[in-house]
Amino acid sequence: MKLRLPSEFLYQLFALLIAVIVVHAAYVGVIRPSADAQLATQAAQQAAGEDPTGNRSIAIVIKDFEQEACFILMLWALAIMGFKASRTRAETLMLNQELVAIAEGTSILPRDAREQSRSLEALPIEEQDYLLPRALSSALSRFTTTGSIPAVSDAVREQCDIEADRLDSELSMVRYISWAIPSIGFIGTVRGIGDALGQAYKAVEGDISGVTVSLGVAFNSTFVALVLSILIMFALHQLQLSQERLVLSTQRYIDRNLIRHLSVPRN
């Protein structure tokens, strides 16, 4: 745990930096020039008395600063979830390994539990921090010290409950981002409506172009923010589902491959 947190923090920091660079470069190089060109064409058409075309192009919808911030946060959240999903997948694949080699019909006594943990100690340091090796080590240690099979089941359950709580707490940043994106969209809505009200006098004089542009900012920012928030929440729920399956599969693995082989000598 202590070794993993700094690397995960650095990963999140660099992921945010890369998201800012990539999104801002796309906006400066492609999106805003394209939107400005389309708006200029529409203004020229309107000045000539023609009906403007391309009012709802993607570049115009996402051109404002609020949408740019939303895309940056979305990429950052996806990067964080991708990191955690890759670890969850690696831990899930470990369930296919035979970490404790116990032949069918063999019984493990408390004095033999220590020997079974040697294969876990031989794992790489990173893999020793996975849920399955930690839960197996805790179960074998508890069986060695107490000689009680119910105590082993309790130890496994406690380890899995702690892991479920840890996984849930580590997603707090993603939940914050999923809340922040709609909030940024509403900020754009307030800004757009405020600008539209500030140009109301022009609308009274017959020039509604400024009002329509400002209202476009208001509605487009909310639209984009809500769509991106829906995508993030879908990915978040899929990640949580895979993590919950990992915890439940770990409990079943230990029940099937270890606990049913444990035996306590009768006096």
N, C-alpha and C positions, 0 to 999 in steps of 0.2 A: 504493500500500500504506500509506504513512504517513498519508494522508488518510482512509483507510477505517477503520483500526483504532479510532481514538477514537469515531467514530460507531457502529461496531458494538458497542463496549464499552458506550456509553450506551444503545443499544437493548436489550442484554441486561439492563442494570441496571434500566431502566424496565419491561421485560417481567417481571422477577422481582417488582418492586414491585406492578405491576398484578395479577399472579397471586395474590400474597398478599392484596391487598385484596378481589379478587373472590371467591376461595375462602373466606376468613374471613367475609366478609359473608354468603355463602350458608349457611355453617355456623351462624353466630349467628342469622340471620333465619329460616331454613327447616329445615335438616336436624336440628340438635340439639333445637329445640322439638318437631318432629314425632316424633323418636325418644323424647324424654322422655314425651310424651303417650302414645305406644304402650306404652312400658314401664310407665307408671302404670296403664294399662288392663289390661295383662297381670297386674300385681301384684294389682289389685283382683279380677280373675277368679280368680286362684289362691287369694286369701284366701277367696273365696266358694265354693271347692271346684269351680270350673268349669275346663275345659281352656282354657289361654291361646291366643289367636289372633294371627297376624301375627308369628311368631317370626323370620322371615327377611325382613322388609321391607327395602328398600334403605336407608332412613333409619337403621335400627338397625345394619345391616352397616357403614356408612361413618361412623358418628357420632363415632368416637374421634379423638384428636389425631394418632395415627400416620397414619390414613387422610387426614386433612386435609393433613398434610405431604406425603404421596405425591401428592395431587392438585395441590398447589402446584408440586411439582417436575415433574410431568407437563406442566402447562400451560407452565412455563418452557422445558422441553425442546422442546415443540412450537413455541413461539414462535421459539426459536433455529433450529430446522430450517426453519421457514417462511421466515425471513429468508434463509437460505442457499439454499433451494429457489427463491426468487424471483430471486436473482442468477444461479443456474444456468440458470433458464429464460431470463433476459435474454441470457445469453451463448450459449445454444443458438439463440435466434432470430437472433443475429448471423451464424450460419453460413449463413443464407439471403441475406445481403447480398453484393454484389460489391465487396469491399474493395480488391482489386487488379484493375483493368480490363485484362486481357490478351486480345487477340483470338486466336481459334483460328488456329494456324499461325504465330503470332508467337514469336520467340525473344528472350529477355532476356539481354543481355551484362552482365558485371560493372559496366561503366561506366554502364549504364542502370538499375541496381538502386536507386540513390539517388532517381531520379525516381519510381519506383513507391511509395516510402515516403511521398511527400507526402500522398497520400490518407489514410494512417493518422494523420499528424500533424494533419490537419484535423478529426479526430474530437473529440467532447467529451472533457474530461479524464477523466471517469468511465469512458467507454467505452474510452479508451486503456489503462486498467488491466485490461481483460478479457483472457482468455487468447489469443484469436485475434489481436487486434492486436499483442500483445506477441510472440507466436510469429512472426508475419509480419515484424515489425520486426527481430527477432533473425536471422531467415533472410536477409533482404535485407542487413542489415549484415554478416553473415558472408560472404555472396557478394561484396559489394563489396570487402572486405578480403582475402579468400583466393582468390576466383575458382574455388573448388572446390565442385562440386555435392555430393560426399559430405560435405564439411564443413557444408554447409547442412542436409543431412538429420540430421547429428549435432546441430546447433544446435536444430533443431525437436524432436528426441527429448529432448534435455536439458531444454528449456523445458517440455515436457509432463510429463516425469518430476518436475521440481521442482514443477509445479503440482499433480500428483497427490499428492505428499507433503504439500504445504501444505494441500490440501483435507482430507486424512486427519487431519492434526494439529489442524485447527480444529474437528474433531468430538470432541475429547477431552473437552470439558465435557459433551456429550450422553452419551458413554459413561460418564462418572462418574455422571451422574444415573441412567442405566439400572442402574448397580450400586448406587447409594445407595437407590433406592426399595425393592428387596427387603430391604436391610439394615434400613431403618426398619420394614418389616413384621415382620422377625424381632425387632426391639426390642419391638414391641407384643406379639408372642407371649411373649417372656420376661416382660414386665410382667404380662400376663394370667395366665400360669401362676403367677408369684410371688404375685399377689393371691389366686388360687384356693387355693394352699397355705396362705396366711395365714388363710384362712377355713375350713380343713379341720375345725376343732373344731366349727363350726356344723353342718357336714354330719354329723358324728358324732351331734350332738344332734337331727338330723332336718331341719334347715333347709338345703336345698341351693341356695336361690335365689342367694346370693352367689357360690357356686362356679360355678354355671352362667353367671352374668353375666360373671365374670372369664374363664372359658374361652371365652365368646363373643368377648370382646375379643381373646384370643390367636389364635383361628382366623380371625376376620374381618379382622384387620390383615394377616395373611399372605396371605389370599385376595385382598384388594383390591390389595396391593402386587404380587403376581405377575401379576394380570390387567393392571394398568397397565404393568408392565415389558414384557409381551408386546407391547402396543400401541406402546410407544415403540421397541422393537427393530424392529418391522415398519416403522414410519415411517423409522427410521434406515437400514435396509437399502435402502429405496426411494430415499432421498436419495443414498446412496453409489452406487447403480446409475446414477442420472441423472448424477452427477458423473463417474463412469468413462466413461459414454457420451459426455459432453462432451469429455473429453480425447482419446478415440479418434476422435471425429468431427472434432476440430480437426486431428489429424494427417492424416486422409484429405483434409480440405479443402485443406490446404497442398500435399499431394502432387498433388492433382488440379488446383488452380488456380494453383500457382506453380512447384513444383519441376520438373514436366514441361515447363515452358516455358523453363527456364534452359538456357543454352548457353555453352560456353567456346570462345573463338576458337582455332583451330589455328595453330600457328606454321609 
